[in-house]
Amino acid sequence: MHKHKKLFLLSGAIFAILSSILAANLYMSNNPSTQNPQQVYKKQIIPWSYKKLGITKIWKFTRGKNVKIAILDSGIDLNHPDLKHANIIKTINFIEPNKPAVDETGHGTFIAGIIAAQNNNFGIVGIAPEAEIYILKILNKKLEGKVDLVVRALDFCIKNKINIVNMSFSTSSDNPKLRKAVLKATKHGIIIVASARNSFGSKAGFPASYPEVISVASVNYKKQISQFSSQGKIDFCSFGENILSTAPNNSYKLSSGNSVAAAHLTAIIALILSKPEKWGLLPKHSINKDKIYNILLKLSEDLGEKGKDNIFGFGLVKFK
């Protein structure tokens, strides 16, 4: 494993993470499932987390229309029946620009399903199915990539006026290039949501630990912190265990990880941005991270120690 120029995506085991490596925060859990993936072929299933977060109530007002979300990940399976007719505006392969952004790992497809799966009569539905989705592939079939690809992807987001960026990956130490790119993007009003590392109680990692980023940790069905989660600069938490979403080869699966929790919060922010007046905000072109952060504070259910703590942050964000 090279130490200096590669990112490393983990979709299965958890490895020690070197300072220059980015790792996707999906953790394959063997916990008992709460929903049967096989049922999705008979009817559309609403993942259990949506109801507990009040998302099905908010769908009466918005499903994320006119909000641009960029998913920086391993690409997408565009042939999946729940994604091929979803509102995906553009896909870009930053590794091999002349090739499609095919997901060879399943991670990007899973995250995309939580955010944007089509509302139809089978499978699942994304939390913000009417949002405009941009798939930016930065991780290859070996689950590796380069920090430079993240920089280029964020530059694309700035030029294309993306509203929210989902980053379900992390590195154990600060990286100057990554920090500079994140700072530049947030100065342009882009809201960046990043998952904490699957570090089993160790530090949250980066970009989650940057002050400009909204960091997310995972809790289970009982609102207990997930065993794989981390501590440190945690802003909020969301459900991230045994969540049902899209998988390659026209399938569905249950997975867990801080990546999953981050996808939930990204889509929740999209619902807020789509109808900003409902939360007392001006039109979304004038909304930045700080304004959204204040809304999330109002929506959060305090968990753990009173107020913000290093495990749950300000707590579980949900619609009352």
SERO-4910 file (N, C-alpha, C, O; in steps of 0.05 Angstrom, whole numbers):
BEGIN
 pado doro    nc1    nc2    nc3   cac1   cac2   cac3    cc1    cc2    cc3    oc1    oc2    oc3
  Met    A     17    -24      0      0      0      0     18     25      0     34     28     18
  His    A     14     42    -20     30     66    -21     21     87     -1     -3     88      5
  Lys    A     39    102     10     32    119     32     24    147     25     12    161     41
  His    A     31    156      1     28    185     -3      8    195    -23     -2    217    -20
  Lys    A      0    179    -43    -17    190    -64    -44    177    -67    -58    183    -87
  Lys    A    -51    158    -50    -75    144    -55    -96    147    -33    -90    150     -9
  Leu    A   -121    145    -42   -143    143    -23   -150    113    -22   -144     99    -41
  Phe    A   -162    104     -1   -169     76      0   -198     73     10   -204     82     32
  Leu    A   -214     61     -6   -242     57      0   -246     30     14   -237     10      3
  Leu    A   -259     30     37   -265      5     51   -295      0     49   -311     17     57
  Ser    A   -302    -23     39   -330    -31     39   -335    -56     55   -358    -64     59
  Gly    A   -313    -67     66   -316    -91     81   -302    -89    108   -313    -79    127
  Ala    A   -277    -99    109   -262    -99    134   -253    -71    141   -254    -52    125
  Ile    A   -244    -68    166   -234    -43    175   -204    -46    179   -195    -64    193
  Phe    A   -188    -29    166   -159    -30    168   -148     -5    182   -162     15    185
  Ala    A   -123     -7    190   -109     16    200   -106     36    177   -101     28    155
  Ile    A   -110     62    183   -110     82    162    -86    100    164    -81    113    185
  Leu    A    -71    102    143    -47    119    142    -56    148    138    -78    154    130
  Ser    A    -38    166    144    -45    195    145    -54    206    118    -69    226    118
  Ser    A    -45    195     96    -52    207     70    -74    191     56    -80    196     33
  Ile    A    -87    172     70   -106    155     57   -135    163     65   -140    170     88
  Leu    A   -152    163     45   -181    168     50   -195    141     49   -191    125     31
  Ala    A   -213    136     68   -227    111     69   -257    116     70   -266    133     86
  Ala    A   -272    102     54   -301    105     55   -311     91     81   -301     71     89
  Asn    A   -331    104     93   -339     95    119   -365     78    119   -385     84    131
  Leu    A   -363     56    104   -384     36    103   -374     11    118   -352      1    112
  Tyr    A   -390      1    136   -382    -21    153   -402    -43    149   -426    -40    154
  Met    A   -392    -67    141   -410    -89    136   -418   -103    162   -401   -117    174
  Ser    A   -442    -98    171   -450   -108    197   -465   -135    194   -479   -139    174
  Asn    A   -462   -152    214   -476   -177    214   -499   -177    234   -510   -198    241
  Asn    A   -507   -153    243   -529   -151    261   -555   -161    248   -557   -160    223
  Pro    A   -574   -170    263   -600   -178    252   -613   -155    236   -613   -132    245
  Ser    A   -624   -161    213   -636   -141    197   -663   -133    208   -677   -149    221
  Thr    A   -672   -109    202   -698   -100    209   -717   -100    186   -742    -98    189
  Gln    A   -706   -104    162   -723   -106    138   -711   -127    119   -687   -131    119
  Asn    A   -728   -141    105   -720   -162     87   -715   -151     59   -734   -142     46
  Pro    A   -690   -151     49   -685   -140     22   -701   -154      0   -706   -141    -20
  Gln    A   -709   -179      4   -724   -193    -17   -752   -181    -21   -763   -185    -42
  Gln    A   -762   -167     -1   -789   -156     -4   -791   -134    -24   -813   -127    -34
  Val    A   -768   -122    -31   -769    -98    -49   -776   -106    -77   -784    -88    -93
  Tyr    A   -775   -131    -84   -782   -139   -111   -812   -142   -114   -823   -145   -136
  Lys    A   -827   -142    -92   -856   -145    -92   -870   -118    -89   -891   -114   -101
  Lys    A   -858   -100    -74   -870    -73    -70   -848    -54    -61   -826    -62    -53
  Gln    A   -854    -28    -62   -835     -9    -53   -834     -8    -22   -855     -7     -9
  Ile    A   -811     -8    -11   -807     -7     18   -795     20     26   -777     30     14
  Ile    A   -807     31     47   -795     56     58   -776     47     80   -785     35    100
  Pro    A   -750     52     78   -731     44     99   -740     54    126   -750     77    129
  Trp    A   -737     38    147   -747     44    173   -738     71    184   -752     84    199
  Ser    A   -713     78    176   -701    103    187   -717    128    178   -717    148    193
  Tyr    A   -730    127    155   -744    151    145   -767    158    163   -771    182    169
  Lys    A   -782    138    173   -804    144    190   -795    154    217   -808    173    228
  Lys    A   -774    143    228   -764    152    254   -752    180    253   -750    194    273
  Leu    A   -745    189    229   -734    216    225   -755    236    216   -749    259    212
  Gly    A   -780    227    213   -801    245    205   -801    253    176   -814    272    168
  Ile    A   -786    239    160   -782    246    132   -808    242    116   -815    258     99
  Thr    A   -823    221    122   -847    215    107   -868    238    111   -885    242     94
  Lys    A   -866    252    134   -884    275    139   -876    299    121   -893    313    111
  Ile    A   -850    303    119   -840    326    103   -845    322     74   -846    342     59
  Trp    A   -848    297     65   -853    293     36   -879    306     27   -884    309      3
  Lys    A   -896    313     46   -921    327     38   -914    355     27   -930    367     12
  Phe    A   -891    366     35   -883    393     27   -861    393      6   -861    410    -12
  Thr    A   -843    374      8   -820    374    -11   -807    347    -12   -807    331      7
  Arg    A   -795    341    -36   -779    317    -39   -752    325    -51   -738    309    -64
  Gly    A   -744    350    -46   -717    359    -54   -715    373    -80   -693    376    -91
  Lys    A   -737    381    -92   -736    392   -119   -719    417   -120   -719    434   -101
  Asn    A   -704    420   -142   -687    443   -148   -662    446   -130   -650    468   -129
  Val    A   -655    425   -117   -630    425   -101   -610    407   -115   -616    385   -123
  Lys    A   -585    417   -118   -564    402   -131   -546    389   -110   -535    402    -92
  Ile    A   -544    362   -112   -527    346    -94   -506    332   -110   -511    319   -130
  Ala    A   -481    335   -102   -459    320   -114   -450    298    -95   -445    303    -71
  Ile    A   -449    274   -105   -440    251    -89   -412    243    -99   -409    232   -120
  Leu    A   -392    249    -82   -364    242    -88   -359    214    -77   -358    210    -53
  Asp    A   -357    194    -95   -355    167    -86   -344    149   -108   -326    157   -123
  Ser    A   -354    124   -109   -343    104   -128   -359    101   -153   -356     82   -168
  Gly    A   -376    121   -159   -392    120   -183   -420    109   -177   -430    111   -154
  Ile    A   -433     98   -197   -461     88   -194   -467     67   -214   -456     66   -236
  Asp    A   -486     49   -207   -496     29   -225   -521     41   -238   -543     39   -227
  Leu    A   -518     54   -261   -540     67   -274   -560     48   -287   -581     56   -296
  Asn    A   -553     22   -288   -572      3   -298   -591     -8   -277   -609    -23   -283
  His    A   -586      0   -252   -604     -9   -230   -632      3   -235   -635     26   -241
  Pro    A   -653    -14   -233   -680     -5   -239   -690     18   -222   -707     33   -229
  Asp    A   -678     21   -198   -687     43   -180   -670     68   -184   -675     88   -171
  Leu    A   -650     67   -201   -632     90   -206   -632    100   -235   -626    123   -240
  Lys    A   -637     82   -254   -634     90   -282   -654    111   -290   -649    126   -310
  His    A   -677    113   -276   -696    135   -282   -698    155   -260   -716    172   -259
  Ala    A   -678    154   -241   -677    174   -220   -667    201   -232   -659    202   -255
  Asn    A   -668    222   -216   -662    249   -226   -632    254   -225   -623    272   -212
  Ile    A   -617    237   -240   -588    240   -241   -581    257   -266   -585    249   -289
  Ile    A   -571    281   -260   -565    300   -281   -540    294   -297   -539    297   -321
  Lys    A   -519    287   -282   -493    283   -295   -476    263   -279   -477    262   -255
  Thr    A   -461    247   -294   -441    229   -281   -414    235   -294   -412    237   -318
  Ile    A   -394    237   -277   -367    242   -287   -347    223   -274   -347    219   -249
  Asn    A   -330    211   -290   -309    194   -280   -283    211   -279   -271    216   -300
  Phe    A   -275    219   -255   -251    235   -253   -225    219   -254   -204    230   -256
  Ile    A   -228    192   -253   -205    175   -255   -197    170   -284   -174    174   -292
  Glu    A   -218    163   -300   -214    159   -328   -236    175   -342   -258    164   -348
  Pro    A   -231    200   -349   -251    219   -359   -266    209   -384   -289    218   -389
  Asn    A   -254    192   -400   -266    183   -424   -284    158   -420   -295    147   -439
  Lys    A   -286    149   -395   -302    125   -390   -325    133   -371   -324    152   -356
  Pro    A   -347    117   -372   -370    123   -354   -363    119   -325   -344    105   -318
  Ala    A   -379    131   -307   -373    130   -278   -386    105   -266   -403    106   -248
  Val    A   -378     82   -276   -389     56   -268   -379     50   -239   -356     53   -233
  Asp    A   -397     41   -222   -391     34   -195   -381      5   -194   -397    -13   -199
  Glu    A   -356      1   -188   -344    -26   -187   -342    -36   -158   -330    -57   -153
  Thr    A   -353    -22   -139   -350    -29   -111   -377    -32    -97   -379    -48    -78
  Gly    A   -397    -18   -106   -423    -19    -93   -428      4    -73   -451      9    -66
  His    A   -407     17    -64   -409     38    -44   -425     62    -54   -444     71    -42
  Gly    A   -417     72    -77   -430     96    -89   -459     90    -95   -476    108    -91
  Thr    A   -465     66   -105   -492     59   -111   -510     58    -86   -533     67    -87
  Phe    A   -499     48    -65   -513     47    -39   -520     75    -29   -543     80    -21
  Ile    A   -500     93    -29   -504    120    -20   -524    135    -37   -542    149    -27
  Ala    A   -522    131    -64   -540    144    -83   -569    135    -78   -588    151    -81
  Gly    A   -573    110    -71   -600    100    -66   -613    113    -42   -637    119    -44
  Ile    A   -598    117    -21   -609    130      3   -618    158     -4   -639    168      6
  Ile    A   -602    172    -20   -608    200    -26   -629    203    -48   -646    220    -46
  Ala    A   -627    186    -69   -642    193    -93   -657    170   -107   -666    175   -130
  Ala    A   -659    147    -96   -674    125   -110   -701    135   -119   -714    150   -105
  Gln    A   -709    125   -142   -734    134   -154   -759    126   -138   -759    105   -125
  Asn    A   -779    143   -138   -804    137   -125   -822    123   -145   -834    135   -162
  Asn    A   -824     96   -141   -840     80   -160   -855     59   -144   -860     63   -120
  Asn    A   -862     37   -156   -878     17   -141   -861     -8   -133   -873    -29   -127
  Phe    A   -835     -5   -132   -818    -27   -123   -792    -16   -111   -787      8   -112
  Gly    A   -776    -34   -100   -750    -25    -89   -753     -8    -64   -769    -13    -47
  Ile    A   -737     13    -64   -738     33    -42   -743     60    -55   -745     62    -80
  Val    A   -743     81    -39   -745    108    -49   -724    124    -34   -720    120    -10
  Gly    A   -711    143    -48   -691    160    -35   -705    181    -17   -729    186    -21
  Ile    A   -690    192      1   -701    213     18   -707    238      3   -727    252      9
  Ala    A   -691    244    -17   -696    268    -34   -696    260    -63   -678    268    -78
  Pro    A   -716    245    -72   -717    234    -99   -720    255   -121   -715    249   -145
  Glu    A   -728    279   -114   -731    300   -135   -707    319   -136   -707    337   -153
  Ala    A   -687    314   -119   -663    331   -121   -647    325   -146   -651    303   -158
  Glu    A   -631    343   -155   -615    339   -179   -588    328   -170   -573    340   -155
  Ile    A   -582    303   -180   -559    288   -170   -536    289   -190   -539    284   -214
  Tyr    A   -512    294   -180   -487    294   -196   -469    272   -184   -462    274   -161
  Ile    A   -463    252   -200   -446    230   -191   -417    236   -200   -411    236   -224
  Leu    A   -399    239   -181   -371    246   -187   -354    223   -176   -349    220   -152
  Lys    A   -344    206   -195   -329    183   -187   -300    190   -182   -286    201   -199
  Ile    A   -291    184   -157   -263    190   -150   -248    165   -140   -225    166   -133
  Leu    A   -262    142   -139   -251    117   -129   -253     95   -149   -275     92   -162
  Asn    A   -232     79   -153   -231     59   -174   -239     31   -165   -248     28   -142
  Lys    A   -236     11   -182   -244    -16   -175   -227    -29   -153   -236    -48   -141
  Lys    A   -204    -17   -148   -187    -27   -126   -193    -11   -101   -180    -14    -80
  Leu    A   -214      6   -103   -222     23    -80   -200     43    -73   -195     49    -49
  Glu    A   -186     53    -93   -165     72    -89   -169     96   -107   -183     95   -127
  Gly    A   -157    118    -99   -158    143   -114   -137    162   -104   -119    155    -90
  Lys    A   -140    187   -112   -120    208   -104   -135    233    -93   -157    239   -101
  Val    A   -122    246    -74   -133    270    -63   -137    291    -85   -156    307    -84
  Asp    A   -120    291   -105   -123    310   -127   -150    307   -141   -161    326   -152
  Leu    A   -161    283   -141   -187    278   -154   -209    292   -138   -228    302   -150
  Val    A   -206    292   -112   -226    306    -95   -225    336   -101   -245    349   -102
  Val    A   -201    346   -104   -197    375   -110   -210    382   -136   -225    402   -138
  Arg    A   -206    366   -156   -218    371   -182   -249    369   -181   -263    384   -193
  Ala    A   -258    349   -166   -287    346   -163   -300    370   -149   -322    378   -157
  Leu    A   -287    380   -129   -298    404   -115   -297    429   -133   -314    446   -131
  Asp    A   -277    431   -150   -276    453   -169   -300    451   -188   -312    471   -195
  Phe    A   -306    427   -196   -330    423   -213   -355    432   -198   -372    445   -210
  Cys    A   -357    425   -173   -380    433   -157   -383    463   -155   -406    474   -156
  Ile    A   -361    477   -153   -362    506   -152   -372    517   -178   -390    534   -179
  Lys    A   -361    508   -200   -368    518   -227   -397    512   -234   -410    527   -249
  Asn    A   -408    490   -223   -435    482   -230   -455    488   -209   -478    479   -209
  Lys    A   -447    505   -189   -465    515   -169   -480    493   -154   -504    495   -149
  Ile    A   -464    473   -146   -475    451   -129   -483    462   -102   -468    479    -91
  Asn    A   -505    453    -91   -514    463    -64   -502    446    -41   -493    457    -21
  Ile    A   -501    420    -45   -492    402    -23   -473    381    -35   -478    370    -57
  Val    A   -452    375    -20   -433    354    -28   -433    333     -7   -430    339     17
  Asn    A   -437    308    -15   -435    285      4   -408    272      2   -400    263    -20
  Met    A   -393    271     24   -366    259     25   -367    236     45   -363    241     69
  Ser    A   -372    212     36   -372    189     54   -345    175     54   -343    151     48
  Phe    A   -324    190     61   -297    179     63   -281    196     83   -290    217     91
  Ser    A   -258    186     91   -242    200    111   -213    193    109   -205    173     97
  Thr    A   -197    209    122   -169    204    126   -162    210    156   -176    226    168
  Ser    A   -142    197    166   -136    200    195   -123    226    202   -124    235    225
  Ser    A   -110    239    182    -96    264    188   -103    286    168   -113    280    146
  Asp    A    -99    310    176   -104    333    158    -87    331    133    -64    323    134
  Asn    A    -98    339    111    -84    340     85    -87    369     74   -109    377     69
  Pro    A    -65    383     71    -66    411     62    -83    416     37    -98    435     35
  Lys    A    -79    398     17    -94    401     -8   -124    397     -4   -140    412    -15
  Leu    A   -131    378     12   -159    373     18   -171    396     33   -193    405     27
  Arg    A   -157    406     53   -167    428     69   -171    453     52   -192    466     54
  Lys    A   -152    459     35   -154    482     17   -179    480     -1   -193    499     -5
  Ala    A   -183    456    -12   -205    452    -31   -232    454    -17   -251    466    -27
  Val    A   -234    443      8   -258    445     23   -264    474     31   -287    483     28
  Leu    A   -244    489     39   -247    517     47   -257    533     23   -274    550     25
  Lys    A   -245    528     -1   -253    543    -25   -282    537    -32   -297    555    -39
  Ala    A   -290    512    -30   -318    504    -37   -338    517    -18   -359    527    -27
  Thr    A   -332    516      8   -351    527     27   -353    558     25   -373    570     32
  Lys    A   -331    571     17   -332    600     13   -351    607    -10   -361    629    -12
  His    A   -355    588    -28   -374    592    -50   -402    584    -42   -420    582    -60
  Gly    A   -407    578    -17   -434    572     -7   -441    543     -8   -464    536     -2
  Ile    A   -423    525    -16   -429    497    -17   -429    485     11   -412    490     27
  Ile    A   -450    469     16   -452    456     42   -439    428     39   -449    412     23
  Ile    A   -419    422     55   -405    396     54   -412    379     78   -409    388    101
  Val    A   -423    355     72   -429    336     93   -409    313     91   -406    302     70
  Ala    A   -396    306    113   -376    285    113   -381    265    136   -389    273    158
  Ser    A   -377    240    130   -380    220    151   -355    219    168   -332    223    159
  Ala    A   -359    214    194   -336    209    212   -324    182    204   -337    166    191
  Arg    A   -299    177    213   -286    152    207   -299    129    222   -310    133    244
  Asn    A   -298    105    210   -306     81    224   -282     72    241   -268     53    235
  Ser    A   -276     87    262   -251     84    277   -255     70    304   -236     68    320
  Phe    A   -280     61    310   -285     46    335   -277     62    360   -262     51    376
  Gly    A   -286     86    361   -281    103    385   -256    120    383   -251    136    402
  Ser    A   -241    119    362   -218    136    358   -227    162    345   -251    169    345
  Lys    A   -209    178    334   -215    204    323   -233    203    299   -234    184    284
  Ala    A   -247    226    294   -266    228    273   -253    230    245   -266    223    225
  Gly    A   -228    239    244   -214    241    218   -222    265    202   -236    283    212
  Phe    A   -213    266    177   -217    289    159   -229    279    133   -223    256    125
  Pro    A   -246    294    120   -253    322    124   -273    328    146   -280    351    151
  Ala    A   -283    307    159   -304    311    180   -295    331    201   -312    346    212
  Ser    A   -269    331    208   -259    348    230   -255    377    222   -249    394    240
  Tyr    A   -257    384    197   -254    412    189   -278    427    199   -301    418    198
  Pro    A   -274    451    209   -296    467    220   -317    475    199   -340    480    205
  Glu    A   -308    476    174   -327    484    152   -346    461    144   -365    465    129
  Val    A   -340    437    153   -355    413    145   -375    405    166   -369    407    190
  Ile    A   -398    395    158   -417    384    176   -411    354    179   -415    339    159
  Ser    A   -402    345    202   -394    317    206   -416    301    218   -432    311    234
  Val    A   -417    275    211   -440    258    219   -429    231    229   -412    219    218
  Ala    A   -441    223    252   -435    197    263   -460    179    262   -482    190    259
  Ser    A   -457    153    265   -479    135    263   -490    126    290   -475    122    309
  Val    A   -517    124    291   -530    111    314   -547     89    303   -555     88    280
  Asn    A   -554     70    322   -571     48    314   -601     54    318   -608     77    325
  Tyr    A   -617     34    314   -646     37    317   -654     48    344   -674     62    346
  Lys    A   -639     41    365   -646     50    392   -633     77    399   -633     85    422
  Lys    A   -621     90    379   -608    115    382   -582    113    400   -574    132    413
  Gln    A   -570     90    399   -545     85    413   -523     89    393   -526     83    369
  Ile    A   -500     99    402   -478    104    383   -469     77    372   -467     57    386
  Ser    A   -463     76    346   -454     51    333   -426     44    343   -409     62    347
  Gln    A   -420     19    346   -394     10    356   -371     18    338   -349     22    348
  Phe    A   -376     21    312   -355     29    293   -350     59    292   -331     68    279
  Ser    A   -367     74    305   -365    103    303   -341    114    317   -325     99    329
  Ser    A   -337    141    316   -313    154    326   -321    176    346   -344    180    352
  Gln    A   -300    189    356   -304    211    374   -288    235    365   -269    233    349
  Gly    A   -295    258    375   -280    283    369   -298    304    357   -318    311    370
  Lys    A   -292    314    334   -308    335    322   -332    322    308   -331    317    283
  Ile    A   -353    316    323   -378    306    312   -398    328    315   -402    339    336
  Asp    A   -412    334    293   -433    355    294   -460    344    299   -475    354    317
  Phe    A   -468    323    285   -494    311    288   -492    281    283   -471    271    275
  Cys    A   -513    267    289   -514    238    283   -539    232    268   -559    247    268
  Ser    A   -539    208    255   -563    199    241   -562    168    241   -542    156    249
  Phe    A   -583    156    232   -584    127    232   -565    116    211   -564    125    188
  Gly    A   -550     96    219   -530     85    201   -526     55    203   -506     44    194
  Glu    A   -545     41    216   -542     12    219   -566     -3    207   -589      4    211
  Asn    A   -559    -24    192   -579    -41    179   -599    -24    162   -623    -26    166
  Ile    A   -588     -8    145   -604      8    127   -606     -6    100   -586    -16     90
  Leu    A   -629     -6     88   -634    -19     63   -630      1     40   -641     24     41
  Ser    A   -614     -7     20   -610     11     -3   -603     -5    -28   -601    -30    -27
  Thr    A   -598      9    -49   -591     -3    -75   -563    -15    -76   -545     -5    -63
  Ala    A   -560    -37    -91   -535    -50    -94   -531    -58   -123   -551    -60   -138
  Pro    A   -507    -63   -133   -502    -71   -161   -518    -96   -169   -527   -111   -152
  Asn    A   -520    -99   -195   -534   -122   -207   -563   -124   -199   -573   -145   -193
  Asn    A   -576   -101   -200   -605    -99   -195   -614   -110   -168   -636   -121   -165
  Ser    A   -597   -107   -148   -603   -118   -122   -605    -97   -101   -602    -73   -106
  Tyr    A   -611   -106    -77   -614    -89    -53   -600   -103    -30   -598   -128    -29
  Lys    A   -590    -87    -11   -577   -100     12   -579    -82     37   -585    -58     35
  Leu    A   -574    -94     60   -572    -79     85   -543    -74     91   -527    -93     90
  Ser    A   -536    -49     98   -509    -43    105   -509    -23    128   -529    -10    134
  Ser    A   -485    -20    140   -482     -1    162   -456     15    159   -438      6    144
  Gly    A   -455     38    172   -431     54    171   -437     84    174   -460     93    171
  Asn    A   -417     99    182   -420    128    183   -426    139    156   -438    161    154
  Ser    A   -417    126    134   -424    134    107   -455    135    104   -465    154     92
  Val    A   -468    115    115   -497    113    112   -511    136    127   -530    148    118
  Ala    A   -500    142    151   -511    165    167   -507    191    152   -525    208    153
  Ala    A   -484    195    140   -479    220    125   -499    223    102   -508    245     97
  Ala    A   -504    202     88   -523    203     66   -551    212     75   -565    227     62
  His    A   -559    202     98   -585    211    110   -585    241    114   -604    254    107
  Leu    A   -564    251    127   -564    280    133   -562    297    108   -574    318    107
  Thr    A   -546    288     89   -545    303     63   -572    306     51   -580    328     42
  Ala    A   -588    284     50   -614    286     38   -634    302     55   -651    316     44
  Ile    A   -631    301     81   -647    318     99   -642    348     93   -661    364     92
  Ile    A   -617    355     90   -610    383     83   -622    391     57   -631    413     53
  Ala    A   -623    372     38   -635    378     12   -665    384     15   -675    402      1
  Leu    A   -678    370     32   -707    376     36   -710    404     48   -729    418     41
  Ile    A   -693    411     66   -694    438     78   -688    460     57   -703    480     55
  Leu    A   -668    455     41   -661    475     20   -682    478     -1   -686    499    -13
  Ser    A   -697    457     -6   -718    457    -27   -741    476    -19   -754    488    -36
  Lys    A   -747    477      7   -768    494     18   -757    512     40   -767    509     63
  Pro    A   -738    529     35   -725    544     56   -744    561     73   -739    566     96
  Glu    A   -765    572     60   -784    589     74   -798    575     97   -807    588    116
  Lys    A   -800    549     95   -813    533    116   -798    535    142   -809    532    164
  Trp    A   -772    539    139   -754    542    163   -744    570    168   -725    574    182
  Gly    A   -758    589    155   -751    617    160   -726    627    146   -714    646    154
  Leu    A   -718    613    124   -695    621    110   -702    635     84   -724    631     73
  Leu    A   -684    651     74   -687    664     48   -681    643     27   -673    621     33
  Pro    A   -687    650      1   -681    631    -20   -653    618    -19   -635    631     -9
  Lys    A   -651    593    -28   -627    578    -23   -601    589    -34   -580    581    -25
  His    A   -602    608    -53   -578    619    -64   -563    636    -43   -539    642    -47
  Ser    A   -576    644    -22   -563    660     -1   -558    644     24   -550    655     44
  Ile    A   -563    617     23   -559    600     46   -532    588     46   -523    577     26
  Asn    A   -518    589     69   -492    577     72   -493    556     95   -514    550    106
  Lys    A   -469    545    100   -467    524    121   -477    533    148   -491    518    162
  Asp    A   -470    557    156   -478    567    183   -508    569    186   -519    562    207
  Lys    A   -522    578    165   -551    580    167   -564    553    169   -583    549    184
  Ile    A   -554    534    153   -564    507    154   -558    494    181   -575    480    192
  Tyr    A   -535    499    191   -526    488    217   -546    496    239   -553    480    256
  Asn    A   -554    522    238   -573    531    258   -600    517    257   -613    512    277
  Ile    A   -608    511    232   -634    497    229   -630    468    239   -648    458    252
  Leu    A   -608    456    233   -603    428    243   -602    428    273   -611    408    286
  Leu    A   -592    449    285   -591    450    315   -620    450    326   -625    436    345
  Lys    A   -638    465    313   -665    466    322   -680    439    319   -698    433    334
  Leu    A   -671    424    299   -684    399    293   -672    375    308   -684    353    307
  Ser    A   -650    379    321   -635    357    333   -647    349    360   -655    365    376
  Glu    A   -647    323    364   -654    311    390   -629    305    406   -612    289    397
  Asp    A   -625    318    428   -601    315    444   -598    286    454   -616    275    466
  Leu    A   -574    274    448   -568    248    458   -542    249    474   -526    267    470
  Gly    A   -538    230    492   -514    231    508   -513    253    528   -534    260    540
  Glu    A   -490    265    532   -488    287    551   -504    311    541   -508    315    517
  Lys    A   -513    328    560   -529    351    552   -513    370    535   -490    377    541
  Gly    A   -525    379    513   -511    397    495   -493    381    476   -496    357    474
  Lys    A   -475    395    463   -457    381    444   -436    365    459   -425    374    479
  Asp    A   -432    341    449   -411    324    460   -394    312    438   -401    316    414
  Asn    A   -373    297    445   -355    287    425   -363    260    413   -349    248    397
  Ile    A   -387    251    420   -396    225    410   -421    229    391   -421    219    369
  Phe    A   -441    243    401   -466    248    386   -467    275    373   -485    281    358
  Gly    A   -448    293    379   -450    320    371   -473    333    384   -477    330    408
  Phe    A   -490    348    369   -514    360    380   -538    341    380   -559    347    389
  Gly    A   -533    317    369   -554    296    370   -565    288    343   -554    294    322
  Leu    A   -588    275    344   -601    263    321   -619    284    307   -638    294    319
  Val    A   -613    290    282   -629    309    267   -654    295    256   -652    276    241
  Lys    A   -677    306    263   -702    294    253   -724    315    252   -723    335    266
  Phe    A   -743    311    234   -765    330    232   -786    323    253   -794    301    257
  Lys    A   -793    344    268   -811    341    291   -840    336    281   -858    333    297
***
